[in-house]
Amino acid sequence: MEPDDELCLCFHVTRRKVEQFLRTNRPAVASQLSECFGAGTGCGWCRPFLKRLHEQSLHGTSAGQNDLLPAAEEYSVARQSYRASQRTKSDEP
């Protein structure tokens, strides 16, 4: 995933915005990333990825590692499957 690819697809928050938020605000817990334009508060798909970036920032490793997140196209397709499975679960009694 490139810096200007959207990490939070619900609120159009890019990876670059999240990494900048991590550098400048140094959140103590990953859930504080929701203060970054609402990242992670929509469908929930991006939460595991936000946690990975948060853990990486805590350990001081380079945020430029692209192997941490899938490519944008793969990420978007996987999210569509995730959203479809969530709708199915909400339809169950």
C-alpha positions in Angstrom: 0.0 0.0 0.0 1.3 3.4 -1.0 1.2 6.5 1.3 -1.6 8.1 -0.6 -3.8 5.0 -0.8 -6.8 5.0 1.5 -6.4 2.9 4.6 -9.8 3.7 6.1 -12.1 3.4 3.1 -15.2 4.5 5.0 -13.8 7.9 5.8 -11.1 8.2 3.1 -8.2 8.4 5.5 -4.9 7.7 3.7 -2.0 5.8 5.1 0.0 9.0 5.0 -2.5 10.8 7.3 -2.4 7.9 9.8 1.4 7.8 9.8 1.6 11.5 10.2 -0.9 11.3 13.1 1.2 8.6 14.7 4.4 10.7 14.4 2.9 13.9 15.7 0.4 12.7 18.4 2.0 9.5 19.5 -1.2 7.8 20.7 -0.8 5.5 23.6 -3.3 2.9 22.3 -4.4 2.1 18.8 -8.0 3.1 19.4 -6.8 6.7 19.7 -6.3 6.6 15.9 -10.0 7.2 15.6 -9.1 10.9 16.3 -7.4 10.8 12.9 -10.4 11.8 10.8 -12.5 9.0 12.3 -10.2 6.2 11.1 -11.5 2.8 12.2 -14.9 4.0 13.3 -16.9 2.9 10.3 -17.2 -0.8 9.2 -14.2 -1.9 11.2 -12.2 -3.4 8.3 -9.2 -1.2 8.8 -8.8 -1.7 12.6 -6.3 -4.6 12.4 -4.2 -2.6 9.9 -4.4 0.5 12.1 -3.2 -1.7 15.1 -0.3 -2.9 13.0 0.8 0.6 12.1 0.4 1.6 15.8 2.5 -1.3 17.0 5.1 -0.5 14.4 5.3 3.1 15.5 5.7 2.0 19.2 8.7 -0.1 18.3 10.2 2.6 16.2 10.4 0.6 13.0 10.2 2.3 9.6 6.7 3.3 8.6 7.7 2.9 4.9 7.6 -0.9 4.9 5.1 -1.8 2.2 4.9 -5.5 3.3 2.9 -4.4 6.4 -0.2 -3.7 4.4 -1.6 -5.3 1.2 -1.7 -3.5 -2.1 -4.6 -1.1 -2.5 -6.5 -3.2 -5.0 -6.2 -6.3 -2.9 -7.1 -4.4 0.2 -10.3 -3.0 -1.4 -11.4 -6.4 -2.7 -10.9 -8.0 0.6 -12.9 -5.2 2.3 -15.8 -5.9 0.0 -15.9 -9.5 1.1 -15.7 -8.4 4.7 -18.6 -6.0 4.3 -20.7 -8.7 2.6 -20.0 -11.1 5.4 -21.0 -8.4 8.0 -24.3 -7.8 6.2 -25.0 -11.6 6.2 -24.4 -11.7 10.0 -26.7 -8.8 10.7 -29.5 -10.5 8.7 -29.4 -13.6 11.0 -32.0 -13.6 13.8 
